Every structure is written in C-alpha cells, then in structure tokens.
Amino acid sequence: MKIYAVRILDISEEKLNKLCLLIDLEKKCKIEKFINKKDKVRALIGEILIRVIIVQELGIKNITFEKNKYGKPYLKEYPKFNFNISHSGEFVVGAIDDKPIGIDVEEVKYIEYEEIAKSFFTISEFNYIIKNDSDICLSKFYEIWTLKESYIKCCGQGLSIPLKSFSIEVEKDENIKVVSNNEYKEHTFKLFDIELGYKIAVCSLNKEISNNIIRLEQNSLINKYIRFNLE
Ligand SMILES: CC(C)(COP(=O)(O)OP(=O)(O)OC[C@H]1O[C@@H](n2cnc3c(N)ncnc32)[C@H](O)[C@@H]1OP(=O)(O)O)[C@@H](O)C(=O)NCCC(=O)NCCS
C-alpha cells in the first residue's frame, strides 16, 4: 500500500487547458464544466497523480479507466491494482493497494455538525462526537465523516450505502472498526492529520495500513506527467 498527497498550487488557465489535452476526453469535459478554478485544478491534479502512479507502478502509458456502476474508477486488466483518490481544499490525496481501498480528505470548516451528525450518523457515532469538549467536537465530527466516506469509497458503492446502515467505532487505543448488520467487518482504518485543518481517512481490506504519506510537489508531478507523454 502507498498513500500520496499533493498540496494544490494555482495553475494558469493556459497551462490547465494544455494539460487537459493530455488526459481522456471524459475527464477533460468534466473539468471544463467546473466554474470554480480550484475545482478544475483539484480534479486535474487528481487525474495526473493517479496516471503518474500507474506509469510508475505498472509501467503502462496507455491508460483507460473503467468505472463501476457507482462511478468508482478501476483498471480492468489489473484487478490487483486498486486505487482511490480524494480532493478537498488545498489537497489531493491518493492511495493504491492490492485489495480494495478507499481514501477521503476533508478540509475542516465550521459547519452545524450536530444537526448533520444527528441526521446522517448512527447514535453511537453521534455520541462519540458530542461526548467531547465543544472545542474538539468539530474535529471528531470530521474524523467520523472521513472514516465513513473512506469506507463507502472502499466498498465502491457511493451513497447507495445508507450512511446510517453502518457504524464507525473508534476505540480508546485508536483502533477503528466498522459494524454493519450487527457484525464487525474486516475493514481496517487509519486517520491522518496531514496538516492543521485537514482530516484524512484510509479504509482497506488489508490488515495493515501504511503509516507514511508520500508528499509530492505539484510542479514536479506535472513535469513528470508531461515527460511520460513525450517519451
Ligand atoms: C462520489 C463519492 C464516492 C465521493 O464523493 P466526494 O467525497 O465528493 O469526493 P472525493 O474527492 O472524496 O472523491 C472523488 C473521487 O472518488 C472516486 N470515485 C467516484 N465514485 C466513486 C465510488 N463510487 N467509490 C469510490 N470512489 C469513487 C473518483 O476518482 C473521484 O474523483 P473525480 O471526482 O475527480 O473523478 C460519494 O461517496 C459521495 O457522493 N459522497 C458525498 C459526500 C457526502 O455527502 N458525505 C457524507 C458524509 S459521511
């Protein structure tokens, strides 16, 4: 397993358009439809990140993604190569593994967490959040949010899995489990505090999750991608 993170930098409109010519048409159209420039950059860097990782790990350059019926991308010819990406705020993150994997990053912003948790989380998740002093409740809310999101992204079924149908349990020693239909599932989880104001959660079907996040610099990632396309 490897986990990656890229801090987003602004890209000129001209460079963005040029880079969009080096990815597949569907993604290019998706990026063009975003009104917010940051959304464009995040989606583009997510795509470039996974493409560079694929070239490095699998040595293939002719990359065509398939998608399951809930939109999770995968490589048909490489069932042992599992990946997932996520973007939020100033970060794009990605994870690869030989078993299904899910990753989620969220920028911690003030929201009415109590109402949201009451509506979308289980009672035990809600209690886990609000049992804390009020200054850390928001952070605990985002922990549960990213963990839940990493789980549904690992399963690959998006929000077709009702958020209240499974419950995340964070034990005292930070051991994290998921319960669904009154049974513990085999998924393992890890939370990362990459930087102040961000939460990252990884969910895996492997027993061990890497402790390390590989930080990549946006410009060197882009240059690598351009080089791969020229070779
Ligand atoms: C689509 C979904 C899988 C993730 O959405 P998200 O959190 O907005 O987006 P992220 O940045 O974490 O991940 C997006 C990436 O996940 C991948 N992805 C798309 N569908 C996926 C799926 N069904 N399963 C796993 N990964 C998926 C794609 O690579 C996508 O990248 P792209 O948008 O650049 O193409 C889905 O879970 C969703 O719609 N979530 C809404 C968020 C929410 O309401 N959460 C409630 C709190 S628990």
The ligand as an ORCA input file, in Angstrom:
! r2SCAN-3c Opt
* xyz 0 1
  C     -18.672     10.157     -5.068
  C     -18.284      9.737     -3.701
  C     -17.698      8.357     -3.788
  C     -17.200     10.646     -3.097
  O     -17.504     11.945     -3.244
  P     -16.675     13.154     -2.634
  O     -16.394     12.963     -1.177
  O     -17.425     14.340     -3.019
  O     -15.325     13.175     -3.441
  P     -13.805     12.755     -3.167
  O     -12.981     13.914     -3.532
  O     -13.543     12.144     -1.822
  O     -13.583     11.571     -4.236
  C     -13.801     11.759     -5.575
  C     -13.116     10.640     -6.340
  O     -13.551      9.369     -5.876
  C     -13.591      8.461     -6.991
  N     -14.930      7.888     -7.030
  C     -16.002      8.224     -7.776
  N     -17.038      7.400     -7.498
  C     -16.600      6.546     -6.555
  C     -17.199      5.444     -5.861
  N     -18.444      5.044     -6.093
  N     -16.453      4.781     -4.945
  C     -15.184      5.150     -4.698
  N     -14.556      6.164     -5.334
  C     -15.260      6.855     -6.232
  C     -13.239      9.248     -8.237
  O     -11.880      9.015     -8.507
  C     -13.456     10.681     -7.804
  O     -12.589     11.583     -8.453
  P     -13.143     12.650     -9.515
  O     -14.333     13.297     -8.873
  O     -12.020     13.603     -9.730
  O     -13.497     11.836    -10.703
  C     -19.536      9.610     -2.808
  O     -19.184      8.971     -1.612
  C     -20.297     10.872     -2.497
  O     -21.018     11.391     -3.325
  N     -20.158     11.415     -1.335
  C     -20.845     12.680     -0.945
  C     -20.250     13.221      0.281
  C     -21.164     13.112      1.484
  O     -22.308     13.501      1.486
  N     -20.649     12.568      2.581
  C     -21.408     12.436      3.781
  C     -20.550     12.382      4.991
  S     -20.194     10.748      5.512
*
